[in-house]
Amino acid sequence: MSAQNFIPTRNLAKTPLLRNLYFFNSVIFFSWWIVLNPGFYSSDSIAVLERIANRSLSSEWTYLWDLSIYMFTFGGKFPHLATLVCGLILVLSFTFFCCSFFDKRTSRIVSIFMSNLPIVFGLGLTLWHDVMMTSGLLLFVSAVKRSQQTGTVRSSIYLVAFVLVNTRLNGFWTVLFSLGALLSFRRITLTTFAKLSMFLILVTAPFTYLNTIKSTNENAQVSGLTHWMKYDIACYLYTGDQSGIPIREKMLEYDLAPVRLTSSSACKWFMEPQALSNWGLVPAEKIFKIWIELFQQDTISVFEIHSNRAEYLVFNPSRIPERPPFLHTTIEYVNPWVQEWNPNVYQIARNYPRVWNFLGPLTAYAGLWWFLILTYSIRNRKYLPIIIVSSVLNVSIFVTAIIPDARYVAFTILTGMALSIAELCKFISKRTNRSNNE
C-alpha cells in the first residue's frame, strides 16, 4: 500500500452491487425484526435501557455504548428501535465486508444467504455492544483490503470502524495490535501504520475520557483486569493443591480466607453468589499478586484451568467442546421498556435461532472457524487481514474473558462462515466449468 494522505470516501457505497445488496439485506433484516420485534434482551441489555430511562448513563460497558443506545432510542422514548439500528449496522457492515473480499456473484450469494441465518439476523436482533464491535471489525478489515487495492487510506470507513469498536473496552487494543501484526506481515507500510494508529488514538481518546469520568464500581476500568484471575484462583482452590503448592497458606498471609473464596462454578461459569460477593471485597492488587505467584509455581495446572474455561476458542480435532452460550433468544425478564409485539409469533419464530444454539458445538466453535480462516489465508493471502484480526481477538478473549461466551468472538465465527461459503461457491464453480468443458 502506498503511503498517501487520508482521502475521504467518495461514491464508495454508490456502486450498483453495494447499493442493491445494502437494500436487499436490510429488507431481510427488517422483516426478521418485525417478526421477532423487539428482538432479544439479556439482563445486560435491559440494564442499559434502565440506565437510559433513569438518565444515569455510565461506562459500565463503555459510555459510548450507553450514549449510542440513548441516541438510537431518542432518549429512551422508542426503546424498540435499539435493535433495529444496531442490527442494520451489522447487516450493512457485513455486506460491505462481502463486497470487499469476494467477487460480485459470491458477494450476492454469501451476504444474502447469511443474512437469513441466525448468526447475522439473530445476533443483530440482540441488544449487545458485541454486535457494534463486530460491525466495527468487519469495516476495519474491509477498509484494509480496499486500501491494499487502491493504495489510499479511506478515512471515513476507518472513522466509523474505530468508533464502533470503542463500544467495547477491548476494541481499541484489538485494532491496535492488529495494525502492528499487519505491519509485521507487510500488509501495510510503516507510514500507513503510523497514520492509522494515530487516527485510532485520536478517535479513542474522547471515549476513554468519558469512560474515566463516568466510571462505576461495576465496570472493567475498576476491577475487570483481574476478574479472570479470580476465576482461575477460585477454581484452583476447588480442585485442590494437586502439586503441593501452598496457595491456601499464601492467601492467609494476605488476610484472605480460602474457604470463602473457593468455587466449583469458577471452573466454567462463576454462579455462586456468596463466593462472588466475597471476591468482590478482595483488592485487585492482592488478586494480581496471588495469581502471579500461583502461575509461577504451578504453571501447567493454572493454564489447564484457564484453557478448560476457554476451550471453544482453541481448535482441537480430538475433542468437541461443550456448547458455549451464544445467541440470546428471549427477553430475559419482564420490564417496563420492551415486550413482544406478538407473543405467539415471537415464540414460534425464535425456535430458529434456538436450533442454531443447539448446534453450538459447531456454530459457536470459534476455534474451528479460526482454523478454517487460517487455512484459507494460507491459500489466499487476500484473507490475511481477517486471520490477523481474528487471531488477536481470540487470543485477547482467551486470556481475559471470565466466562465462555461465543458472542465475544462473533467476528471470528461470522467471517469464518462467510469464507467457507465463498470457498464452497468457488469449488462448485470450478467443478461446473470443468464438467462443461469436458
C-alpha positions as CSV (number, residue, x, y, z in Angstrom):
1,M,0.0,0.0,0.0
2,S,1.5,3.3,-0.9
3,A,1.8,5.9,1.8
4,Q,-0.6,8.5,0.7
5,N,-2.6,11.0,2.6
6,F,-6.0,10.2,4.0
7,I,-8.7,11.0,1.5
8,P,-12.5,11.0,2.1
9,T,-14.6,8.1,0.7
10,R,-16.5,9.2,-2.4
11,N,-19.1,7.2,-4.1
12,L,-17.8,4.0,-2.4
13,A,-21.3,2.9,-1.4
14,K,-22.9,4.1,-4.6
15,T,-21.9,1.2,-6.9
16,P,-24.9,-0.8,-8.1
17,L,-23.7,-4.0,-6.3
18,L,-23.3,-2.4,-3.0
19,R,-26.4,-0.3,-3.2
20,N,-28.6,-3.2,-4.3
21,L,-27.2,-5.6,-1.6
22,Y,-27.5,-2.9,1.1
23,F,-31.1,-2.5,0.2
24,F,-31.9,-6.2,-0.2
25,N,-30.1,-7.4,3.0
26,S,-31.6,-4.5,5.0
27,V,-35.1,-5.6,3.9
28,I,-34.3,-9.2,5.1
29,F,-33.2,-8.0,8.5
30,F,-36.2,-5.6,8.8
31,S,-38.5,-8.5,8.1
32,W,-37.0,-10.5,10.8
33,W,-37.1,-7.5,13.2
34,I,-40.9,-7.2,12.5
35,V,-41.4,-10.9,13.2
36,L,-39.3,-11.0,16.3
37,N,-39.9,-7.5,17.5
38,P,-38.5,-6.0,19.6
39,G,-35.6,-8.5,19.5
40,F,-33.7,-10.3,22.2
41,Y,-32.7,-8.8,25.5
42,S,-30.4,-10.3,28.2
43,S,-30.1,-8.8,31.6
44,D,-27.2,-6.7,30.3
45,S,-29.5,-5.3,27.6
46,I,-32.3,-4.4,29.9
47,A,-29.8,-2.8,32.3
48,V,-28.8,-0.4,29.5
49,L,-32.4,0.6,28.9
50,E,-32.9,1.1,32.6
51,R,-29.9,3.5,32.8
52,I,-31.2,5.4,29.8
53,A,-34.7,5.7,31.4
54,N,-33.1,6.9,34.6
55,R,-30.8,9.3,32.7
56,S,-27.9,7.6,34.5
57,L,-25.6,6.8,31.6
58,S,-22.3,5.2,32.8
59,S,-19.2,3.4,31.4
60,E,-20.1,0.0,32.9
61,W,-20.0,-1.3,29.3
62,T,-18.3,1.8,27.9
63,Y,-20.0,5.2,28.0
64,L,-20.2,5.2,24.2
65,W,-22.4,2.2,24.3
66,D,-24.9,3.8,26.6
67,L,-24.7,7.0,24.6
68,S,-25.4,5.2,21.4
69,I,-28.5,3.5,22.6
70,Y,-29.7,6.8,24.2
71,M,-29.4,8.3,20.7
72,F,-30.9,5.4,18.8
73,T,-33.9,5.3,21.0
74,F,-34.3,9.1,21.1
75,G,-33.6,9.4,24.8
76,G,-35.4,6.1,25.6
77,K,-38.7,7.2,24.1
78,F,-38.6,4.4,21.5
79,P,-36.6,1.5,23.1
80,H,-37.7,-0.9,20.3
81,L,-35.6,1.0,17.8
82,A,-32.3,0.0,19.5
83,T,-32.1,-3.5,18.0
84,L,-33.3,-2.2,14.6
85,V,-30.5,0.3,14.3
86,C,-27.8,-1.9,15.7
87,G,-28.9,-4.8,13.5
88,L,-28.9,-2.7,10.4
89,I,-25.4,-1.5,11.2
90,L,-24.3,-5.2,11.5
91,V,-26.0,-6.1,8.2
92,L,-24.6,-3.2,6.3
93,S,-21.1,-3.8,7.7
94,F,-21.3,-7.5,6.7
95,T,-22.5,-6.6,3.3
96,F,-19.6,-4.2,2.8
97,F,-17.3,-6.9,4.0
98,C,-18.6,-9.4,1.4
99,C,-18.3,-6.9,-1.4
100,S,-14.7,-6.1,-0.3
101,F,-13.4,-9.7,-0.3
102,F,-15.5,-11.6,-2.8
103,D,-16.4,-11.2,-6.4
104,K,-19.9,-9.9,-7.4
105,R,-21.6,-13.3,-7.7
106,T,-20.1,-14.7,-4.5
107,S,-20.9,-11.4,-2.6
108,R,-24.5,-11.8,-3.5
109,I,-24.7,-15.5,-2.5
110,V,-22.8,-15.1,0.8
111,S,-24.4,-11.9,2.0
112,I,-28.0,-12.8,1.1
113,F,-27.7,-16.4,2.4
114,M,-26.1,-15.4,5.7
115,S,-28.5,-12.5,6.3
116,N,-31.1,-15.2,6.7
117,L,-29.0,-17.1,9.2
118,P,-29.2,-16.5,13.0
119,I,-25.5,-15.6,13.0
120,V,-26.5,-12.4,11.3
121,F,-30.1,-11.5,12.0
122,G,-30.2,-13.3,15.4
123,L,-27.1,-11.6,16.5
124,G,-28.3,-8.2,15.1
125,L,-31.6,-8.6,17.0
126,T,-29.8,-8.8,20.3
127,L,-29.0,-5.6,22.2
128,W,-25.3,-6.2,22.9
129,H,-22.3,-4.0,22.4
130,D,-20.6,-7.0,21.0
131,V,-22.7,-6.5,17.9
132,M,-21.4,-3.0,17.4
133,M,-17.8,-4.1,17.9
134,T,-18.2,-6.9,15.4
135,S,-19.5,-4.4,12.9
136,G,-16.5,-2.2,13.5
137,L,-14.1,-5.1,13.0
138,L,-15.8,-6.0,9.7
139,L,-15.5,-2.5,8.5
140,F,-11.8,-2.3,9.6
141,V,-10.7,-5.4,7.7
142,S,-12.7,-4.3,4.7
143,A,-11.0,-0.9,4.8
144,V,-7.6,-2.5,4.9
145,K,-8.5,-4.7,1.9
146,R,-9.7,-1.7,-0.1
147,S,-6.7,0.3,0.9
148,Q,-4.5,-2.5,-0.4
149,Q,-6.4,-2.4,-3.7
150,T,-6.4,1.3,-4.2
151,G,-3.2,2.4,-2.4
152,T,-5.2,5.0,-0.5
153,V,-6.5,5.2,3.1
154,R,-10.2,5.8,3.1
155,S,-10.6,7.9,6.2
156,S,-14.4,7.8,6.6
157,I,-14.5,4.0,6.7
158,Y,-11.8,3.8,9.3
159,L,-13.5,6.5,11.3
160,V,-16.8,4.6,11.5
161,A,-14.9,1.4,12.3
162,F,-12.8,3.0,15.1
163,V,-15.9,4.5,16.6
164,L,-17.8,1.2,16.6
165,V,-15.0,-0.9,18.1
166,N,-14.9,1.5,21.0
167,T,-18.2,0.3,22.2
168,R,-16.2,-2.5,23.9
169,L,-13.2,-1.9,26.2
170,N,-11.1,-4.4,24.3
171,G,-11.9,-2.8,20.9
172,F,-9.0,-0.3,20.9
173,W,-6.4,-2.9,21.8
174,T,-7.7,-5.4,19.3
175,V,-7.4,-2.9,16.4
176,L,-4.0,-1.5,17.6
177,F,-2.4,-5.0,17.9
178,S,-3.9,-5.9,14.6
179,L,-2.3,-2.9,13.0
180,G,1.0,-4.0,14.4
181,A,0.5,-7.5,13.0
182,L,-0.5,-6.1,9.6
183,L,2.7,-4.1,9.6
184,S,4.8,-7.2,10.5
185,F,3.2,-9.2,7.6
186,R,3.8,-6.2,5.3
187,R,0.1,-5.7,4.6
188,I,0.5,-2.0,5.4
189,T,3.5,0.3,5.3
190,L,5.2,1.9,8.3
191,T,3.8,5.3,7.3
192,T,0.3,3.9,7.0
193,F,0.6,2.1,10.3
194,A,1.7,5.4,12.0
195,K,-1.2,7.3,10.4
196,L,-3.9,4.7,11.3
197,S,-2.5,4.2,14.8
198,M,-2.6,8.0,15.4
199,F,-6.1,8.2,13.9
200,L,-7.2,5.3,16.2
201,I,-5.8,7.1,19.3
202,L,-7.4,10.4,18.4
203,V,-10.8,8.7,17.9
204,T,-10.5,6.7,21.1
205,A,-9.2,9.5,23.3
206,P,-12.6,11.2,24.0
207,F,-14.3,7.9,24.6
208,T,-11.6,6.9,27.1
209,Y,-12.0,10.2,28.9
210,L,-15.8,9.7,29.1
211,N,-15.2,6.2,30.4
212,T,-13.0,7.6,33.1
213,I,-15.2,10.3,34.4
214,K,-18.4,8.2,34.1
215,S,-16.9,5.1,35.7
216,T,-18.7,3.0,38.3
217,N,-17.7,0.3,40.8
218,E,-19.1,-2.3,38.4
219,N,-17.1,-1.7,35.3
220,A,-13.9,-3.1,33.9
221,Q,-12.0,0.1,34.5
222,V,-12.2,-0.6,38.2
223,S,-11.5,-4.4,38.5
224,G,-12.1,-6.1,35.2
225,L,-8.4,-6.7,34.6
226,T,-8.3,-9.1,37.4
227,H,-11.8,-10.7,37.0
228,W,-10.4,-13.7,35.2
229,M,-7.6,-14.1,37.8
230,K,-10.3,-14.5,40.4
231,Y,-11.9,-17.4,38.4
232,D,-8.5,-19.1,38.0
233,I,-7.7,-18.9,41.7
234,A,-11.2,-19.9,42.9
235,C,-11.2,-23.0,40.6
236,Y,-7.7,-23.9,41.6
237,L,-8.8,-23.8,45.3
238,Y,-11.7,-26.1,44.4
239,T,-9.7,-28.7,42.5
240,G,-7.2,-28.8,45.4
241,D,-3.5,-28.2,45.7
242,Q,-2.6,-31.1,43.5
243,S,1.0,-30.0,43.1
244,G,1.5,-29.3,46.7
245,I,1.7,-25.5,46.2
246,P,0.7,-23.9,49.5
247,I,-1.7,-21.4,47.9
248,R,-4.0,-21.5,50.9
249,E,-1.2,-20.5,53.2
250,K,-0.2,-17.8,50.8
251,M,-3.8,-16.4,50.8
252,L,-3.8,-16.4,54.6
253,E,-0.7,-14.3,54.5
254,Y,-2.7,-11.7,52.6
255,D,-5.5,-11.9,55.2
256,L,-7.8,-13.8,52.8
257,A,-9.9,-16.8,53.8
258,P,-9.6,-19.6,51.1
259,V,-12.7,-21.4,52.2
260,R,-14.9,-18.3,51.5
261,L,-13.2,-17.8,48.1
262,T,-13.4,-21.4,46.7
263,S,-15.9,-22.1,43.9
264,S,-16.5,-25.1,41.6
265,S,-18.5,-23.0,39.2
266,A,-15.5,-20.7,38.6
267,C,-14.1,-23.6,36.6
268,K,-16.7,-22.8,33.9
269,W,-19.3,-20.2,34.8
270,F,-19.0,-18.4,38.1
271,M,-22.5,-18.5,39.6
272,E,-22.1,-18.9,43.3
273,P,-23.4,-15.6,44.7
274,Q,-21.6,-15.8,48.1
275,A,-18.2,-16.6,46.6
276,L,-18.6,-13.8,44.1
277,S,-19.6,-11.4,46.8
278,N,-16.6,-12.5,48.9
279,W,-14.2,-12.0,45.9
280,G,-15.7,-8.5,45.4
281,L,-14.1,-7.5,48.7
282,V,-10.6,-8.6,47.7
283,P,-8.4,-5.7,46.5
284,A,-7.2,-6.1,42.9
285,E,-3.6,-5.8,43.8
286,K,-3.8,-8.9,46.1
287,I,-5.6,-10.9,43.4
288,F,-2.8,-10.0,41.0
289,K,0.0,-10.9,43.4
290,I,-1.6,-14.3,44.3
291,W,-2.3,-15.2,40.7
292,I,1.3,-14.4,39.6
293,E,2.8,-16.5,42.4
294,L,0.4,-19.3,41.6
295,F,1.2,-19.2,37.9
296,Q,5.0,-19.1,38.6
297,Q,4.8,-22.2,40.9
298,D,2.2,-24.3,39.1
299,T,2.0,-23.0,35.5
300,I,0.6,-26.2,34.0
301,S,-2.3,-26.5,36.4
302,V,-3.3,-22.8,36.1
303,F,-3.0,-23.0,32.3
304,E,-5.2,-26.1,32.2
305,I,-7.8,-24.5,34.4
306,H,-7.8,-21.4,32.2
307,S,-7.8,-23.4,29.0
308,N,-10.8,-25.6,30.0
309,R,-12.9,-22.5,30.5
310,A,-12.0,-21.2,27.0
311,E,-11.8,-24.5,25.1
312,Y,-14.3,-23.2,22.5
313,L,-11.6,-20.7,21.4
314,V,-8.9,-23.4,20.6
315,F,-9.2,-25.8,17.7
316,N,-8.7,-29.4,19.0
317,P,-9.6,-32.1,16.4
318,S,-9.6,-34.7,19.1
319,R,-12.3,-33.1,21.2
320,I,-15.6,-31.3,20.6
321,P,-16.0,-28.5,23.2
322,E,-19.1,-28.2,25.3
323,R,-21.7,-25.9,23.8
324,P,-20.9,-22.4,24.9
325,P,-23.6,-19.7,25.2
326,F,-24.0,-17.7,22.1
327,L,-27.3,-16.3,20.7
328,H,-29.8,-14.9,23.2
329,T,-33.4,-15.9,22.2
330,T,-35.6,-14.3,24.9
331,I,-36.5,-11.1,26.7
332,E,-34.8,-12.3,29.9
333,Y,-37.4,-10.8,32.3
334,V,-40.5,-8.6,32.3
335,N,-39.6,-4.9,32.2
336,P,-41.3,-1.6,31.6
337,W,-39.5,-0.9,28.3
338,V,-39.7,-3.8,25.9
339,Q,-42.1,-6.7,25.4
340,E,-43.1,-8.9,22.4
341,W,-45.4,-7.2,19.9
342,N,-46.9,-10.6,19.0
343,P,-46.1,-13.2,21.7
344,N,-47.4,-16.1,19.6
345,V,-45.4,-15.3,16.5
346,Y,-42.4,-14.5,18.7
347,Q,-42.4,-17.8,20.4
348,I,-42.6,-19.7,17.2
349,A,-40.0,-17.7,15.3
350,R,-37.4,-17.8,18.0
351,N,-37.1,-21.6,17.6
352,Y,-34.9,-21.0,14.5
353,P,-32.1,-19.2,16.5
354,R,-32.6,-21.9,19.2
355,V,-31.8,-24.6,16.7
356,W,-28.7,-22.7,15.8
357,N,-27.7,-22.6,19.5
358,F,-28.4,-26.3,19.8
359,L,-25.7,-26.8,17.1
360,G,-23.4,-24.7,19.3
361,P,-20.5,-27.3,19.2
362,L,-20.2,-26.3,15.6
363,T,-21.8,-22.9,15.1
364,A,-20.2,-21.4,18.2
365,Y,-16.9,-23.3,18.0
366,A,-14.7,-20.2,17.4
367,G,-11.5,-22.3,17.4
368,L,-12.8,-24.3,14.4
369,W,-13.7,-21.2,12.4
370,W,-10.4,-19.6,13.2
371,F,-8.6,-22.7,11.9
372,L,-10.6,-22.6,8.7
373,I,-9.8,-18.9,8.2
374,L,-6.1,-19.7,8.8
375,T,-6.4,-22.5,6.1
376,Y,-8.0,-20.1,3.6
377,S,-5.5,-17.4,4.4
378,I,-2.5,-19.7,3.7
379,R,-4.0,-20.5,0.3
380,N,-5.1,-16.9,-0.5
381,R,-3.2,-14.0,1.0
382,K,-6.0,-11.6,0.5
383,Y,-7.6,-13.0,3.6
384,L,-4.6,-12.1,5.8
385,P,-6.3,-9.1,7.4
386,I,-9.1,-11.4,8.5
387,I,-6.9,-14.0,10.1
388,I,-4.8,-11.4,11.8
389,V,-7.8,-9.6,13.4
390,S,-9.4,-13.0,14.3
391,S,-6.2,-14.2,15.9
392,V,-5.7,-11.1,18.0
393,L,-9.3,-11.2,19.1
394,N,-9.3,-14.8,20.0
395,V,-6.1,-14.6,22.0
396,S,-7.3,-11.5,23.9
397,I,-10.6,-13.2,24.8
398,F,-8.7,-16.4,25.7
399,V,-6.7,-14.5,28.2
400,T,-9.2,-12.1,29.7
401,A,-12.7,-13.4,29.3
402,I,-14.2,-14.5,32.6
403,I,-16.9,-16.8,31.0
404,P,-17.1,-18.9,27.9
405,D,-19.4,-16.9,25.6
406,A,-19.1,-17.0,21.8
407,R,-20.6,-13.6,21.3
408,Y,-17.2,-12.2,22.3
409,V,-15.6,-13.7,19.1
410,A,-18.6,-13.2,16.8
411,F,-16.2,-11.7,14.3
412,T,-14.3,-14.9,14.0
413,I,-17.4,-17.1,13.7
414,L,-19.1,-14.7,11.2
415,T,-16.1,-14.3,8.9
416,G,-15.2,-18.0,9.1
417,M,-18.6,-19.0,7.9
418,A,-18.6,-16.4,5.2
419,L,-15.2,-17.5,3.9
420,S,-16.3,-21.1,4.0
421,I,-19.4,-20.4,1.9
422,A,-17.3,-18.4,-0.5
423,E,-14.8,-21.2,-0.9
424,L,-17.6,-23.7,-1.4
425,C,-19.0,-21.4,-4.2
426,K,-15.6,-21.3,-5.8
427,F,-15.2,-25.1,-5.6
428,I,-18.7,-25.7,-7.2
429,S,-18.0,-23.1,-9.9
430,K,-14.7,-24.8,-10.8
431,R,-16.3,-28.3,-10.9
432,T,-19.2,-27.0,-13.0
433,N,-16.8,-25.3,-15.5
434,R,-14.7,-28.4,-15.7
435,S,-17.8,-30.5,-16.4
436,N,-18.9,-28.1,-19.1
437,N,-15.5,-28.2,-20.8
438,E,-15.5,-31.9,-20.9
